[in-house]
Amino acid sequence: MRGIATLLQKVNATRLAVMILAVFVVAVVACGTLVAKEKETSKARAAVERAGAAQKYLFIFFYNGEDEQTAAMRAVFTRATDKVSKKAGRVEINITDPLEATIIDEYGVRAAPMPLVLAIAPNGAITGGFPAPFEEKQIIDSFATPCTQASLKALQRNRVVLLCIQNQRTGLNDAAMKGVQDFKSDPNYVNAAEVITMDTADPAEAKLVGLLGVDPKIAEAMTVCLVPPGRPVARLSGATTKEMIAGSFKAASGGGCCPGGSKTCGPAAGGQAQAKSAGGTTPAQQPPQGKPQGSGK
């Protein structure tokens, strides 16, 4: 009898294990099917992935229903993107399409005025946002320099940016990087800052150099401190220290040394920042513009 009882226990245990395994397999398959289904059915997601893989821009035309303005803006969108088709893709997305809900919420455009165009760089940064009425030139001019793209990606993650401007001809390069590296390696700031190096002599960065108002022939290395949404708060000529950099951000944020005056540094919850509406919808993070407010020297 004991042998039979033991055998039954083993059989029941085996059945239970098989049932648990079956449930697990079904769950995994179902999850994989849902993920695959989203990838297959979301035009926007597929277009973003294709553009990134091809190192191209993507212009997304968001709309809600059809009317005269939508038709007129679609015509502008088509003409503009036709002119840059060699370096950019395009896709049209109806914000009422449930299959596009994830990416619509990701970019924060659900409540935005429609139609709306977003320019997405190959690295995923938003380099332009244009609510109707917009012009062809706005779309075409939204191509950003490599350092602008990198800066925007960091800013849209709610990080501060240390834009290190130097080359082989500038002096005090190592001294300028000393404070930057010390700041970046500090545990309080390591997840809150991005370090980007730019050469003012690089023709590909001419647009950003002009926006920052930096002399392309600067004699000494310069460090520009940027905070979201792309505001330069200081430019430090020559040597830097961690304290100098932290002080610049602290003064700009009203007491904290992190974006928004936060006492705890780190990327914003939810990853990439969403687009905001302020007199028309534009990305929350904009390309750096104008001259910094302060100077380290």
N, C-alpha and C positions, 0 to 999 in steps of 0.2 A: 504493500500500500504506500509505504513511504517513497518507494521508487517511482510509482505512478504519479504521486503528488509532485515530486521533484520534476518529473518530466513535463507535467502540465504547467508548472511554474515557468520552466524554460521556454515552452511553446508560447505561453502568454507574453513573456518578456520579449521574445523574438517578434511576435505580432505587433507589439507596441512599438518596438524599434522601427519596424517596417513602416508602420503608420506615420510615425514622426518624420521619418526620412521622406515619405511620399508627400506629406504636407510641406516640408521644406523645399522639395524640388518644385512643387506646384507654385509656391510663393516666388521662388527665384525666376522661374519661367515667366510668371505673370508680370513681375517687376521688369524683367528684360523686355517683354513684349510692349509694356507701356512706354518704356524709354525709346525703344525702336520706333514705336508708333508716332511719338512726338517728333523724332528726328525725320521720319518719313513724311509727315504731314505739315510740319511747320516750314512754310516757305522762307520766312525771315531767318530762322535758325540755320537752315541749309545754306542760304545766301551768305550769311555772316561767316560761316565756316569755309565756304568756297573762296570768298574774297580773302580771308586771312591766309589760307593755304597758298593762294596765288600772289600774296603780297600786294593786293590791290585794295583800293578804297571800296566802300559800299555806300550807296545813297538809298535810303529807305523813304518811300512816300507813304505816309500814314494818312488814311482818310476815313470818313464815317458817312457812308451813303453817297449818293450821286446828286449833284446840283450844278448850277452854272459855274460857281467859283471852283468847285473841285475839278471840273472839266478844264477850265482855263489854267489852273495851277498845274494840272497833270501835263498839259501841253508845254508849259514852261519847263517843268521837270524833265520831260522827254527830250526837249531840244538841248538842254544843258548837259544832260548825261550822255547824249549822243556825241557831243563834242569832246568828251573825256573818256570815251568807251574803252580806249586802250589801257587805261590805268585805273578804271573803276567799274564796278558792276552796279546794278540797280534792282530794286524789287518794290512792288506795291503791296501794302498790307491794309486790309480793312480792320479797324480796331474792334469791330463787333464779331469777328471770327474767333470762336472759342479755341480753335487750334493754335492761335497766335497769342493767347492770353499770357503765357509765361514771359515771352520776350517783350510784350507791351508793358507789362508790369516792371520788368527788369529795367527798361528805359524810362519808366515813369511818365508815359505819354497818354495814359488813358483819359485824363481830365484836361488834356491840352487842347487849345483851339485847333480845329482841323480845316483844311489839310495842313500837314506838317512834314518837313523834310529833315532827316537827321543824316549827317555825314559821319561815317564810321571809318577810322583809320585801320590799317592792317593789324595793328596791335590791339584793337578793340576800343581805343580811346574815341570819345565823341569830339570831333573837331568843329562841328557847326550844327546849329539847330535853327530852322527857319519856318516860322508859322506864316500862313497866307496873310497878305499877299507878299510873295517873294519874287526875286528876279534871277535870271540865269547867272548873272555875275556873282551873286552871293554863293550859289552852289559851286561854281567853278573856282572861286577864291577860297574855298574851305579846305583845300589841300594844305597840310601843315608840314613844317620841316621835321626831320627825324628827331631832333631834341625837343621840339614842341610836342610831338606825339608822345614821347617818353614822359615828358613833364605832365601832360594832361592825364595820362594813364595813372600816374601816381596821385595827382590832385583829385581825380575822380574816385580814388580809394581813400580820400580824406587824409592824405599824407602831405607833409610839407616837402619842399624840394630845395635842394642845395645845388644850384646850377654853377658849376665850376668852369669859368671861362679862362682858358689858357692854351698855349701852344709852345713850340720849341723856341719861339722868339720872346716870349714874355718872361719877366723876371719873377723871382720869389714863388715859383710854382710849388716847390715842396713845402715852403712855409705856409702857403695858402691852403694846401691840402691837409696840413697837420691838424688844424682845428676842425676841419670837416670830418676827418677820419675819427678824431676823438669824440666828436658829437655823435656820429653814426654808430660808433661802437659802444656808447653808453647804454646800459640796459634800459634806461628810462626812455630812450629815443630810438632804439634800434628798429622798432616796428612802426615808427611814426614818420620816418624821413627817407627820402630817396636821393641818392647822389647821382648827378648827371653831368658829364663833362662835354663842353662845347668849344670848338675852335672857331674864332670869329673870322678866320681866313677861309673857312670852308664855304664855298659858294652855295651849297645846299642849305646853309643856315642863315643866309642873308636876310630873309624875311623876319626871323626871330631877332636877329641883331638889330634890325631897324625898329621893331616893336619895343625892344628894351632900351633903345637909345644908347647903345654901347658903341664906343669908338672901335671900329674893326682893327685898328692898329694900336691898341692899348699896349703900354710898355710893361705893366705889371699884371700879374694874375689877378682875377676878380672873382668874387663869390657872390652870386645873387640869391637872396633868400626869398622863396615864393611860398605863399599860403593859399589854400582854396579860397575863391574859385580860380586863382591864377594871378593873385595880386603880389607884386614884388614889394617887400617891406624893408629891405635893406640891400645895399651892395657894398661889399667889404673889399677894399683894394689892398693887395699885398697879403701879408701874414694874417692868419686868423687864429682864434682860440675857441675852444668849446664854449667858454663863458660868453664870449662875444656873440657867437651864433645864437646860443640859447637866449641871451638878452634881447636880441632882435626879434625873435619869435614871441617872447614873453610880452614885450612892449606892444606888439601888434595884436595880441590875442586878449588883452585886458586882464593879465594876471597869470594865466596858464601859459605853458611853453609849447602847447600842442594845438592843433587845429581847433578853432572855436573856443579857445580858452580852457580846454579840458585839462584836468589835473592828472589824468591817466592817459598816457600816450598809447596810440594803437590805431589800426584802421577802423573805419566806421563799420558798424554791424551791417551785414548784408552785402559787403563788398562794394562794387562800383556804385558811385553816386548816381542818383536819378536826375532826370531833367526837371527843371523847375519852371514855373510860370511867373514872369515878372515883367509886365508890360509886353506880353508875348512870350512864347515858350522858347527858351534857349537852354543849352546845357548848363548845369550848375557850375561846371568848371570851364573857364574860358582860356584861350591862349593868353600868355602873359602880355600885358599891354602897359605902355607908359613907363615912366621912370620910377624906381623905388623911392620910398618915402625918406629913407634914412641912409646914412653912410657910416661905415665903420671907421673912417678916417677923414 
